[in-house]
Amino acid sequence: MIIKLSPQDIRRYNWMMWRTVISVFVLLILLIVAADLNLFGQLPSFHDLENPKSNQATEVIGDDGTTVLGTYFVQNRSSVTYSQLSPNVVNALIATEDSRFYEHSGIDLRRMFTIPLLNLIGKKQGGSTITQQLAENLFSGERARNPFVRFTQKLKEWIIAVRLERRYTKQEIITMYLNTVDFGAYNTYGIKSAAHTYFNETPDKLTPDQAAVLVGMVKGPGVYSPIRHPQRALDRRNLILGLMQKQNFLSEGQLDELIKKPLGIDFNPMSHVDGPAPYFRAVLKQELQRIFKAQNIVNADGRPYDFDRDGLKIYTTLDPTMQQYAEEAQAEYMPKLQAQFNDQWHGVSRYKNVKNFKQLLDAGMYRSDRYKQLELEGKSEDEIRQNFDTPDSLQLFTWRGEIDTLMKPIDSIVFTKMMLRNAMMSMDPTTGYIKAWVGGTNFEHFKYDQVKEGTRQVGSTAKPFTYAVAIENGFSPCQQVDNVPVTIYGYGTPWTPGSSPTETLPGAITLRQALAHSQNWVTAYVMNEVKPTPVVELIKKMGINSDVPAYPSICLGVFNASVFDMTGAYCVFANHGIWTEPTFILRVEDKNGNVIYTHTPRVVQAMDVQSAYVMTYMLKGVIEDGTGSRLQRAPYSLTNPIGGKTGTTQENSDGWFMGITPQLVTGVWTGCEDRDIHFRSTRLGEGANSALPIFALFMKKVYANAALHIKKDVDFDPPKNGTNVILDCDQYKQQQQGTGEVDKKLGF
């Protein structure tokens, strides 16, 4: 049935339709005005728009100024500038999300009314422009489920989008957007983190197909994840490549070639422990937090900086290549050393042969996360011990990699206690800049840093401090002393050090020989001559911060010190007697590139130039004909100018090697977590076997890389004014004999 409308009816219906449209339009305008007046919630201020907040990861950067060693983050987000973006990323985003991006001013009204039609003809477009999506990412918070609240959020996003367009250029907007997008896996935010996580690439090098994969995830990082749903991600990528071709960002030939390619994912998820130098980065964060608090370094709002959210850039002294070599040297030698250690303990009862082993196990159990969790669950002591005696699926660290095994938790503590630990630090003696830092064997399993946080007994590596005081007081490295037992009185109980019969050099030997072969009796003789207090004073000038009592036994290293302090102290010998504070922070910048902290190292003249040079001569004797001579033999064959000192503590609990060259000083320590667990023979437990090889492997790699500028043929510089100490012991002997003949003639 056809109803015929009169002209009056048509006019009436037209008026009703226009009145409805006008009413809706007026209502919309009123709602926008209401939103602009903050009636639906506070809009961001001008300051907020100029300084949008987002959780940005703080980057730790190596000494080349570009290599990112790692990050601190709540959201794994690192910002980039527009120049650091590949055009492929920008083109893929515009083709997919906002084809009229360069034509609108934040809100695309034409697009709003044509969305249904565009979707019908295959041009998949969302309702929001890129600028609106940026407004949502930065200022809207969690998307509301209530339709009315969501509508008011949308109104605010429109207003913010327009304001953003007034404040920023199109390039700045698209860069900000790509820095805020969620890319799913492992808390990955922003295009920089996404490029690394999914393709192990930087944003400026992303190809069209890679860019399409990442832009495809913008719509749903979980739904289009190339890890969880590779086929969906592939289909989405190809759809976006098609859109790029339609927008003339790709030719038809390029499109045909690209859609045939596989996803090509190179998955590199980042966590706080990933990347080089994890121990260093943990210590660095703690140190900067302490400095910022002590110096009241705060941001523009007066709020303390948050290292996990504020996007700082921390420029450090660490050399990425040297750090890699240090970690490789440890990884190459420690499995061999662990095998030697395990062989010595094979078939041996720990409970009978390790002092206090039961107490050590209990202490390990009480410190474990498992014990603390069971305690929180209200378990009794007996129930907890029963749990530790019940086999469970566990993951353990080994030098062959992590293993999953069925084991009693208490046995896993035994396993962990018997694992050797190792730490190493290398630094430039002239600048004080630390170049490599290996704080332990595996940060994920053993968090404790043994470079700076840990102190262990230093053993014979302390002997050069006593000899240095003697040299400053006129002793000659060629002076001969009878290598016989020495007893020192006047400091409580008389003290007489022991000396291994198989390692004791008989007769009179020079001070240089005594240091080279680490002879206890001659060292005690020198200590008795110079007295403990001057030695302690020198040790403190050389940067040892731990407690060093003024007792004679310190000449044999019965005190504790860190690898950090010991390496800094040995730099004094290589740096003309000057102690330069070991430094690992250069400067810190905020997310806008403003320098907010700069570190200037302290410098102290710890000993005179001549004494320092003489000590380098004595320390070279350790390598040329002493306990460090293994360095010169195959497979290391390092015969260039190197000084050093081995150290082995009581019962072989700690093995040390301190190596010095004119351009690099390195300290290495090896031992177990508890001093009561150790090698059962000095042959394997001494520093020459447990620490020196790691130094040797590291230096071989360093010398082989000419780009590092660590020259093999450079020797220690003598004092500019020369030295009045005779270093040729044959010449010294002749002079002494000549002096004796003159004395006889003069009647002395």
PyMOL commands that set and color helices and strands:
alter all, ss='L'
color gray80, all
select helices_A, chain A and resi 7-36+46-50+82-84+87-97+109-120+130-140+147-167+170-180+185-187+190-199+203-205+208-219+230-246+252-258+278-294+320-345+350-353+357-367+369-376+381-388+409-417+459-472+511-516+520-530+532-541+552-556+563-574+609-625+629-632+650-652+682-685+687-690+692-704+706-708+729-745
alter helices_A, ss='H'
color red, helices_A
select strands_A, chain A and resi 58-61+68-72+76-77+188-189+313-316+392-396+403-407+420-427+434-438+456-457+480-482+508-510+560-561+578-580+585-589+595-598+603-605+643-648+654-660+665-672
alter strands_A, ss='S'
color yellow, strands_A
deselect
rebuild
show_as cartoon
